[in-house]
Amino acid sequence: MNSYWVGLYNPTETFHQHEWEKHGVCWNDNVEIDNEELTVKKYTNDYFALGVNIVNLFNPLPLWDLVDIRPSNSKGYDYEIAMATLRPIFG
């Protein structure tokens, strides 16, 4: 996951926490909580695994590499440039 889903504007650990708290907690309507700690860990892992699987399926990294966008813990990128690079291929 650290190869594909690194922090864009803050350290990776903070970024992962933000992604989970902002987006991950509502990604699956079928979450059942029996043991909260185990459930959160399982669904957190499932959420991030899905993200990595999507990257592997669509593989946007070579396209971003063409415009010098690479996973980084220290460098930010312009959102519009990143998306404009993907739109011709993915819509």
ABEGO torsion letter per residue (X at the ends): XAAABBBAABBAAAAAAAAAAAAAAAABAABBBABAAAAAAAAAAAAAAAAAAAAAAAGAAAAAAAAGBBBBAABBBBAAAAAAAAAAAAX
